[in-house]
Amino acid sequence: MPQFFLNKRLIVLLVGIIILVALIGFSLKEDRNLSWQEKFIQDSVGLVQKVFHQPAQYIAGFFENLNHLKNTYEENELLRKQLNNYIQLEEKLQELEQENKQLKEELKLSADNDIRKYKSIQGTVIARNPDRWHDYIKIDKGEQHGIKKDMAVITAKGLIGKVKNTSEFTSTVQLLSASDRKNRISAMVHTNNGKVFGLIVGYSEQENALEMNIIESNAQIKENQIVATSGLGGVFPEGLVIGKVKKVELDSYGLTKIAYITPSADFYDIDRVMIIERVLPTVDINQLEEEEDS
Amino acid sequence: MRTFFLPVMVMFIFVLESIIVDLVPIPFLSDHQVAVPHLLLLMIVILAAYGSRKIAVIYGIVFGLLFDVVYTQVIGIYAFSFPTLAYLVMQALRVLNPNIFVLIFLTELSVALLEFFTYGIYLLIRMTAVPLQLFTIDRLLPTLALNFVLACVLIYPLKKFVLGLKIGEHND
């Protein structure tokens, strides 16, 4: 047996495995904030990534433009048709907005406490996780620019994810397509008879769509109805577009409905993003419990 | 002075990997198939073959740790697997002659081992729920194909680069 302990390689391997398990356990801790060492590494590597990523993005953008040039004519025709509709739509929107404002004034609702209001911070993508197990992207704005954990991140097309963690000058965004069961978002479907609330619980690989649990089993949900955030989760504002309903199924117990949602944003072609800060302050559950206790 | 180029080069490859995944569309892939370019692993395999064994293991640990902290945020997986694979490649090259075909084969083998190792760990800590069959078709095979092409193209220039640094114990 002593020979067993004299084998240097074996001992190095065993120590390696112990360190591996310890480090994985450490990094899986719930609600972990980055340690200052990790923040330092994130920031300094982020600087290098920024230097290389921007020129690469210009080159990629150039090739993409070349591709677009091919079907410019057809696109132009289509857009011209849509533009006419757009003007009508805008007029209608202005009318409705004014009406809404008047009604609110009559009801004496103050505009400051609106759950729909938000401030946005512009950011640029500087890296993407190359091992494609988790869909993370890294953006060039961090704590110094006012970004906090769990903020919503959108592109012009719709919601793409939320801030997973932050360092001083960069932050990591977890995309909706990441298969993380803890990544839950409170959402609602606009149906013909009002809003139906539900919870987005994850991404279904088989359907290539987001999975949404709806507790009201008699809700009339049809295809192509629009899904947006409800703001009831406490961090996101209300009304950020997520996508459209692809199909609706009963779950295996027949008690709740599962709606599959095609996201409106493209998770692969992301260039510029907006980080959303809700104006209405977030209620901290831990604080509430403490107050109740005392 | 020449050894100064090595960390710069490896750092560049480290950043390049993310840029490729983000910006370069990989042809012949369907929507849910994923191909991962393991350039950093390729570089470490070449360092193990043509550079010194100590440097390969040290670079494996340092850049593996960097990879974990910056990209995957689960610390330990790559920091453990990169040096281990570097060591295994060196053991294999004791019996095998380090020509380009053997190196391509060893790269493919280490990519497959790395993929299975990460898949196993993620399955264990429930970060993924993909069944083995889907993993093989949607991830492993495209990844192996992509890395085969990358290895064929990049092994020769990277070999020249590493030999040019003159850090090897066995320059040929």
Contacts between the chains, C-beta under 8 A, distances in Angstrom:
chain1	res1	chain2	res2	distance
A	13	B	84	7.9
A	16	B	80	5.9
A	16	B	83	8.0
A	16	B	84	7.3
A	17	B	80	7.5
A	19	B	76	7.1
A	19	B	80	7.6
A	20	B	76	4.6
A	20	B	77	7.5
A	20	B	79	7.7
A	20	B	80	4.4
A	21	B	76	7.7
A	22	B	76	7.8
A	23	B	75	4.5
A	23	B	76	3.4
A	23	B	79	7.4
A	24	B	74	6.1
A	24	B	75	7.1
A	24	B	76	4.8
A	24	B	77	7.0
A	24	B	121	7.2
A	24	B	125	6.6
A	26	B	75	6.8
A	27	B	68	7.9
A	27	B	73	6.6
A	27	B	74	5.1
A	27	B	75	4.4
A	27	B	76	7.1
A	28	B	74	6.9
A	28	B	125	6.1
A	38	B	69	5.3
A	41	B	66	6.7
A	41	B	69	5.0
A	41	B	70	6.5
A	42	B	69	7.0
A	42	B	70	6.2
A	45	B	15	8.0
A	45	B	66	6.8
A	45	B	70	5.0
A	48	B	11	6.5
A	48	B	15	5.9
A	49	B	15	5.4
A	49	B	18	6.9
A	52	B	12	7.5
A	52	B	15	4.9
A	52	B	16	7.4
A	52	B	19	6.4
A	53	B	15	7.6
A	53	B	18	7.8
A	53	B	19	6.0
A	53	B	22	7.6
A	56	B	19	4.8
A	56	B	23	5.7
A	57	B	23	6.5
A	60	B	23	4.1
A	60	B	24	7.3
A	125	B	22	7.0
A	127	B	15	7.5
A	127	B	18	4.3
A	127	B	19	7.8
A	127	B	22	7.0
A	127	B	70	7.5
A	127	B	71	7.4
A	128	B	18	5.5
A	128	B	21	5.2
A	128	B	22	4.0
A	129	B	18	7.3
A	129	B	21	7.6
A	129	B	71	4.6
A	129	B	72	6.3
A	130	B	17	4.3
A	130	B	18	5.0
A	130	B	20	7.4
A	130	B	21	4.6
A	130	B	36	6.4
A	130	B	37	7.0
A	130	B	71	6.1
A	131	B	36	6.0
A	131	B	67	7.9
A	131	B	71	6.5
A	131	B	72	5.7
A	131	B	78	7.8
A	131	B	118	6.6
A	132	B	21	7.0
A	132	B	34	4.6
A	132	B	36	5.6
A	132	B	139	7.7
A	133	B	72	7.1
A	133	B	118	6.7
A	133	B	122	5.7
A	133	B	127	6.6
A	133	B	128	6.1
A	134	B	72	6.6
A	134	B	73	7.6
A	134	B	127	7.0
A	136	B	71	7.1
A	136	B	72	7.8
A	136	B	73	7.1
A	137	B	22	7.8
A	138	B	70	7.7
A	164	B	73	7.4
A	165	B	73	7.4
A	172	B	73	6.9
A	179	B	127	7.8
A	179	B	128	6.2
A	179	B	129	6.8
A	179	B	130	8.0
A	180	B	127	7.5
A	205	B	32	6.4
A	205	B	130	6.8
A	205	B	134	7.4
A	208	B	31	6.4
A	208	B	32	6.4
